[in-house]
Each structure stands twice: as structure tokens, then as C-alpha cells.
């Protein structure tokens, strides 16, 4: 056997193995970073979902209040109309006017 040729092949193989190991380490680090980012985004999404729930609940409360205020406004308007009609009736029943 040709010892220098075997040595060269072993060195080439060793270089390839070292490159593969370095690539695996790099990929492992990238994967860990990506997993951390995914977790961060999932937490952010969860927080946004909670905020959305609070905003929707607040919106529902505001809409309920708005409806109540509109109903109260209509009731007041009707009372004012009745009072104005009563005033007009009283004015017409007073002699000399």
C-alpha cells in the first residue's frame, strides 16, 4: 500500500468530518435561536390575544352603554314633547292670549 496516499485520503476525510461537525454545531445554534424566536412570537401572540379579548369586552361595554344612552335620550325626548304639548295646551286655555 501507498502510505502517503492513505495519509492524504485520511486527512481529506478528517477535514470533511471537521467541516461536517462545524456545520452541525452551526445548525444546532441556529435551530436553538429559531426555537427561542418561535417561543417569543408565541408569547407575543398570546399576549395580543389577551389584549384583543380585553378590547372586545370593553367595546361590548361601550356599545351597551351607547344603547342605554340612546334609549334614555329617546325617553327624555318623548317626555319633553309631552311637556311642550301640555304647555301649549295650557297656553291656549288661558284667556287673553
C-alpha positions in Angstrom: 0.0 0.0 0.0 1.0 3.5 -0.6 1.2 5.2 2.8 1.3 8.8 1.6 -1.8 8.3 -0.5 -3.7 6.7 2.5 -2.5 9.6 4.7 -3.8 12.1 2.2 -7.1 10.4 2.0 -7.3 10.2 5.8 -6.5 13.9 6.0 -9.1 14.8 3.4 -11.7 12.6 5.3 -10.7 14.3 8.6 -11.2 17.7 7.0 -14.6 16.7 5.7 -15.6 15.3 9.1 -14.4 18.5 10.9 -16.4 20.6 8.3 -19.5 18.4 8.9 -19.1 18.8 12.7 -18.7 22.6 12.4 -21.8 22.7 10.2 -23.7 20.6 12.7 -22.7 22.9 15.5 -23.7 26.0 13.5 -27.1 24.4 12.6 -27.7 23.4 16.2 -27.1 27.0 17.3 -29.3 28.4 14.5 -32.0 25.9 15.5 -31.8 27.0 19.1 -32.1 30.6 18.1 -35.0 29.9 15.9 -36.8 27.9 18.6 -36.3 30.8 21.0 -37.7 33.2 18.4 -40.7 31.0 17.9 -41.3 30.9 21.6 -41.0 34.6 21.8 -43.5 35.1 19.0 -45.9 32.6 20.5 -45.8 34.5 23.8 -46.4 37.8 21.9 -49.3 36.2 20.0 -50.8 35.0 23.3 -50.4 38.5 24.8 -52.0 40.1 21.7 -54.9 37.6 22.0 -55.4 38.6 25.6 -55.3 42.3 24.7 -57.8 41.7 21.9 -60.1 39.9 24.4 -60.0 42.9 26.8 -60.6 45.4 23.9 -63.5 43.4 22.6 -65.0 43.2 26.1 -64.5 47.0 26.5 -66.1 47.5 23.1 -69.1 45.5 24.2 -69.5 47.5 27.3 -69.3 50.8 25.4 -71.9 49.5 22.9 -74.2 48.5 25.7 -73.7 52.0 27.3 -74.3 53.6 24.0 -77.6 51.7 23.5 -78.7 52.6 27.0 -77.9 56.3 26.4 -79.8 56.3 23.1 -82.8 54.7 24.9 -82.6 57.3 27.7 -82.3 60.1 25.1 -85.4 58.9 23.3 -87.3 58.7 26.6 -86.2 62.2 27.5 -87.2 63.5 24.0 -90.6 61.9 24.4 -91.1 63.5 27.8 -90.0 66.9 26.5 -92.5 66.6 23.7 -95.3 65.7 26.1 -94.4 68.7 28.3 -94.3 71.0 25.3 -97.7 69.8 24.3 -99.0 70.3 27.8 -97.6 73.8 27.9 -99.1 74.6 24.5 -102.5 73.2 25.7 -102.3 75.3 28.9 -101.4 78.5 26.9 -104.3 78.0 24.6 -106.7 77.5 27.6 -105.6 80.8 29.3 -107.9 83.6 28.2 -106.4 86.7 26.8 -103.6 85.0 25.0 
